[in-house]
Amino acid sequence: MMTFDPLGDGISRVEHLDHMGDDLRVVNAARISFDRESHLECDDTGQWLQDQDEKLIGFLAENEHVSPFFHPQICLRITMPSFLAHQWWRSTVGVSRSEVYRRYVVAEPQCYQPPHWRLRAQQPKAGSGTGELGAERQAALSVEVERLYRDIRTLYGQMIQEGVAPELAQAVLPQATYTRWIETGSLHYFVRACGLHTGPMAQRELRLYAEAVSEIVGGLFPVSWKALTRHTAA
Ligand SMILES: Cc1cc2nc3c(=O)[nH]c(=O)nc-3n(C[C@H](O)[C@H](O)[C@H](O)COP(=O)(O)OP(=O)(O)OC[C@H]3O[C@@H](n4cnc5c(N)ncnc54)[C@H](O)[C@@H]3O)c2cc1C
């Protein structure tokens, strides 16, 4: 199973759980129009798509004949801080998600602590620039934030001990709290979502997630991924 830790803190995760189909599935979803079917070329060293089938995938991507790319499905488990998940979930078409519910789960919350506190960008839509807080203030702020997270964990734990319903107690948790979900989406959905979140205006942390997803899905469908990323407008 392929697994990445995009934020490098030992908690963040993108895990490949399962997938259906391959590049040949895309080819044959298109070839059914003429009631035809392609097969892989193979020899002792392995199997690969025929040249004409690679060209067909390029043609489909270039001319936005996208439905053949809806047939392959990929299932990932993603562990992400909530403030990033809200952005990731804005892509809605071609994907289904099922999330851990803190109405039912009372595990100690795990929170993301950014290793560097970037400064606001001159251009507001860019989110952050290349500048960071000075080293001394960075260190002090990180200590303050860790203390805040610790206090919140303590309060949350007390509330649960006192019998407060988890569905209400979760209201005190910060947006840095990790959440986890399973998402199953089409190859086309993943190309689209990764295109949006690896773009120049995307938040750096989301870009790291999108790069991990691209590694997984791009590795499973190399010909389609290359063709779609060249031609799909994010
Ligand atoms: C850098 C960046 C900044 C952003 N900033 C903000 C922000 O400030 N505030 C904010 O709210 N969002 C923001 N977003 C989210 C953005 O507006 C989109 O909601 C998000 O990127 C998902 O886009 P999508 O096209 O993949 O959507 P999906 O929901 O996956 O839809 C895919 C496509 O299906 C079609 N579609 C979907 N729903 C409909 C519909 N109801 N009617 C007709 N066609 C439909 C559209 O063609 C759409 O592009 C931002 C996204 C990025 C990448």
The ligand as an SDF file (V2000), in Angstrom:
LIG
                    3D

 53 58  0  0  0  0  0  0  0  0999 V2000
   -6.6220   28.8410   -5.1230 C   0  0  0  0  0  0  0  0  0  0  0  0
   -8.0790   28.6750   -4.7910 C   0  0  0  0  0  0  0  0  0  0  0  0
   -8.7560   29.6720   -4.0850 C   0  0  0  0  0  0  0  0  0  0  0  0
  -10.1100   29.5120   -3.7640 C   0  0  0  0  0  0  0  0  0  0  0  0
  -10.7420   30.4850   -3.0490 N   0  0  0  0  0  0  0  0  0  0  0  0
  -12.0340   30.3140   -2.6760 C   0  0  0  0  0  0  0  0  0  0  0  0
  -12.7080   31.2770   -1.8630 C   0  0  0  0  0  0  0  0  0  0  0  0
  -12.1500   32.3010   -1.5250 O   0  0  0  0  0  0  0  0  0  0  0  0
  -13.9740   31.0160   -1.4720 N   0  0  0  0  0  0  0  0  0  0  0  0
  -14.6580   29.9030   -1.8800 C   0  0  0  0  0  0  0  0  0  0  0  0
  -15.8140   29.7290   -1.5120 O   0  0  0  0  0  0  0  0  0  0  0  0
  -14.0480   28.9850   -2.6540 N   0  0  0  0  0  0  0  0  0  0  0  0
  -12.7710   29.1500   -3.0600 C   0  0  0  0  0  0  0  0  0  0  0  0
  -12.1600   28.1900   -3.8120 N   0  0  0  0  0  0  0  0  0  0  0  0
  -12.9340   27.0160   -4.2380 C   0  0  0  0  0  0  0  0  0  0  0  0
  -13.3710   27.1290   -5.7080 C   0  0  0  0  0  0  0  0  0  0  0  0
  -14.2500   28.2130   -5.8970 O   0  0  0  0  0  0  0  0  0  0  0  0
  -14.0620   25.8320   -6.1840 C   0  0  0  0  0  0  0  0  0  0  0  0
  -15.2330   25.6550   -5.4370 O   0  0  0  0  0  0  0  0  0  0  0  0
  -13.1940   24.6320   -5.9470 C   0  0  0  0  0  0  0  0  0  0  0  0
  -11.9150   24.8740   -6.4620 O   0  0  0  0  0  0  0  0  0  0  0  0
  -13.7780   23.3950   -6.5940 C   0  0  0  0  0  0  0  0  0  0  0  0
  -13.8570   23.5930   -7.9870 O   0  0  0  0  0  0  0  0  0  0  0  0
  -14.3130   22.4590   -8.9760 P   0  0  0  0  0  0  0  0  0  0  0  0
  -14.5070   23.1330  -10.2950 O   0  0  0  0  0  0  0  0  0  0  0  0
  -13.3850   21.2900   -8.9230 O   0  0  0  0  0  0  0  0  0  0  0  0
  -15.7100   22.0340   -8.3290 O   0  0  0  0  0  0  0  0  0  0  0  0
  -16.5850   20.7470   -8.4120 P   0  0  0  0  0  0  0  0  0  0  0  0
  -17.6370   20.9580   -7.3860 O   0  0  0  0  0  0  0  0  0  0  0  0
  -15.8170   19.4860   -8.3110 O   0  0  0  0  0  0  0  0  0  0  0  0
  -17.2530   20.8620   -9.8350 O   0  0  0  0  0  0  0  0  0  0  0  0
  -16.6020   20.4420  -11.0350 C   0  0  0  0  0  0  0  0  0  0  0  0
  -17.2150   21.1700  -12.1940 C   0  0  0  0  0  0  0  0  0  0  0  0
  -18.5770   20.7410  -12.3500 O   0  0  0  0  0  0  0  0  0  0  0  0
  -19.3760   21.8520  -12.7290 C   0  0  0  0  0  0  0  0  0  0  0  0
  -20.3860   22.1130  -11.6850 N   0  0  0  0  0  0  0  0  0  0  0  0
  -20.3410   21.7920  -10.3700 C   0  0  0  0  0  0  0  0  0  0  0  0
  -21.4350   22.1710   -9.7270 N   0  0  0  0  0  0  0  0  0  0  0  0
  -22.2020   22.7760  -10.6460 C   0  0  0  0  0  0  0  0  0  0  0  0
  -23.4850   23.4340  -10.5910 C   0  0  0  0  0  0  0  0  0  0  0  0
  -24.1910   23.5160   -9.4650 N   0  0  0  0  0  0  0  0  0  0  0  0
  -23.9650   23.9760  -11.7320 N   0  0  0  0  0  0  0  0  0  0  0  0
  -23.2570   23.8900  -12.8810 C   0  0  0  0  0  0  0  0  0  0  0  0
  -22.0520   23.3040  -13.0060 N   0  0  0  0  0  0  0  0  0  0  0  0
  -21.5380   22.7470  -11.8900 C   0  0  0  0  0  0  0  0  0  0  0  0
  -18.4510   23.0200  -12.9320 C   0  0  0  0  0  0  0  0  0  0  0  0
  -17.9800   23.0700  -14.2570 O   0  0  0  0  0  0  0  0  0  0  0  0
  -17.2910   22.6840  -12.0210 C   0  0  0  0  0  0  0  0  0  0  0  0
  -16.0860   23.3140  -12.3770 O   0  0  0  0  0  0  0  0  0  0  0  0
  -10.8140   28.3270   -4.1600 C   0  0  0  0  0  0  0  0  0  0  0  0
  -10.1350   27.3360   -4.8850 C   0  0  0  0  0  0  0  0  0  0  0  0
   -8.7850   27.4980   -5.1960 C   0  0  0  0  0  0  0  0  0  0  0  0
   -8.0780   26.3890   -5.9680 C   0  0  0  0  0  0  0  0  0  0  0  0
  1  2  1  0
  2  3  1  0
  2 52  2  0
  3  4  2  0
  4  5  1  0
  4 50  1  0
  5  6  2  0
  6  7  1  0
  6 13  1  0
  7  8  2  0
  7  9  1  0
  9 10  1  0
 10 11  2  0
 10 12  1  0
 12 13  2  0
 13 14  1  0
 14 15  1  0
 14 50  1  0
 15 16  1  0
 16 17  1  0
 16 18  1  0
 18 19  1  0
 18 20  1  0
 20 21  1  0
 20 22  1  0
 22 23  1  0
 23 24  1  0
 24 25  2  0
 24 26  1  0
 24 27  1  0
 27 28  1  0
 28 29  2  0
 28 30  1  0
 28 31  1  0
 31 32  1  0
 32 33  1  0
 33 34  1  0
 33 48  1  0
 34 35  1  0
 35 36  1  0
 35 46  1  0
 36 37  1  0
 36 45  1  0
 37 38  2  0
 38 39  1  0
 39 40  1  0
 39 45  2  0
 40 41  1  0
 40 42  2  0
 42 43  1  0
 43 44  2  0
 44 45  1  0
 46 47  1  0
 46 48  1  0
 48 49  1  0
 50 51  2  0
 51 52  1  0
 52 53  1  0
M  END
$$$$
